[in-house]
């Protein structure tokens, strides 16, 4: 029963920009939601690893906005 779940590893976003992160992880999900399907973007990780920044981004610089503001745009 140890092999009940298997997950595929797709990519590492090392030092990726907010734009690259959005395109790689959320853009297809957001488009599907707009098309009427359910979708979820989940951030998981260690405390201080940047989950909140990835989702919300910078409040003062447009180019550093996160997944949520990009999705609403």
N, C-alpha and C positions, 0 to 999 in steps of 0.2 A: 504493500500500500504506500510505500514511500514515493512511488512514481505517479501518484494520483494526478498531480498538476505539473505541467511542463510549460515554461515560458520561453519565448525567443528573445534574444538580445538583439536590438536593431542598431543602435549607434550611441556614441558618446558625443555630447555637445560640450567639448572642452573650450573654455574661453569664447563661447559663441555669443553673438550679439542678440539683443532682444528680438530683432527681426528674424534671424536665423532660427532661434528657438521657437518662435511662433510658427514659422513655415514648417519646421520639422515635426512639431508635436501637436499643434492645435488647428491649423488652417483647414484640414480636411474635415475634422470634427465639427468646426464652426459652420462650414458650408453645408454639411449634412443636417445640422440643426435648422439652418435657414430653409433647407428643402423639406423640413417637416419630420425629421427623424430625431430620436432622443440621442443625446451625447453627453459625455462626461470628460472633463479634464481634471486629473487628480495629481496633486503634487505631494510627494512623499519623500522624506529624507530626514537627516540629522538636524537638530536644532542649529540654527545659524548657517545653514547651507544655501540659503537664497530662495526658498520656496515663495515667500511673500513677495519678494522683489520680482521674481519671475512672473507671478500672477498679476501684480499691480504696477510694477515698474516705478519710474520717477514721476512725481507730481509736478515737477518744475521743468523738465526737458522732454519735449514731444518725442524725440527720437528714441528715448529710453523707456517709453510706455510699455507696459507688460501685456500679457495675454488678454486680460479682461478688457482694457481699453481698446486694444486692437480688434477684438471680437465685436465690440459695440460700434466701432467705426465702420 
